[in-house]
Amino acid sequence: MDDVVRRQRGEIRRDAILRATWDVMLRDGVRGVRHRAVALEADVPLSATTYYFKDIHDLLADALTLYAKEVMENI
């Protein structure tokens, strides 16, 4: 597989994980954000969440950063 295609697929999967994190936060609160819950919500293997994010703090920080970026783009 071409490196560019692989990178694009990785970015799409990472974005899906971040957006699923938003959904879990809205439904269950920040304390409900766990790798397993996010993987289930994003419909990705559990290993994908730990591949892209070393821990829950990184996952939450990146999800909130993406959210803030999108809010600022819409202002």
N, C-alpha and C positions, 0 to 999 in steps of 0.2 A: 504494500500500500504506500502511496506517495506520502511524504512527510507533511506536505501542506494539507492534504485531506485528513490525515491523522490528527494534525494540530486543530483543524476546524472542528472535527468531531469531538475532540477533547474540550474545546471551548464551549460547544453546544451542551455537552454533558455537565460541565462545571456550572454553566448558567442555569441549567435545569435544577441542579442541586441547590443553588442559591435561592432560586425562586420557590422551590419546595420548602426551604427553610423559612421563608416568609409565611407560607401557608401554615406550617406547623406552629410558628410563633403566634399567628392570629388565632388559631384553633386552641392551642394548648398552653400558650404563654412561653416565655423564654426558657423556663425550667423544663418544658416538654421537648425542647430541641435536643434530640439524641441522634447519633449517627443512624441507628436503625430506623427511627421514625422518619427521618429525612429521606433515607434511601427508599423506604416504602412509598412515601409521598411522591418522590421524583421518578419512581419506577426504574431504579438503577440498582445494581448489586451493592450490597453493604460495603464491599471493598472499594468502590468508587468514591464514597464519601471520605474514607480515610486516605485514599490516594491523593486527592486534591487538597485536603485540609488536614493538617497534622493533629488538630484537636478541635473540640467544640468552640473554644474561644476564637480560633482562626475562622471557623465556619461562620460564627455569628458576626464577627467583625467584617468579614468580606460581604456577607449578606446585607448588613446595615450600610456598608459603604456603597454597594450597588444601589440600594434603595435611595440613599441620599443623592447619589449622582443622577438617578432618573428623576427625582423630584426637582432638582436644580435645573435640569434640562427642560422641564415643563413650566418653569416659572418665567 
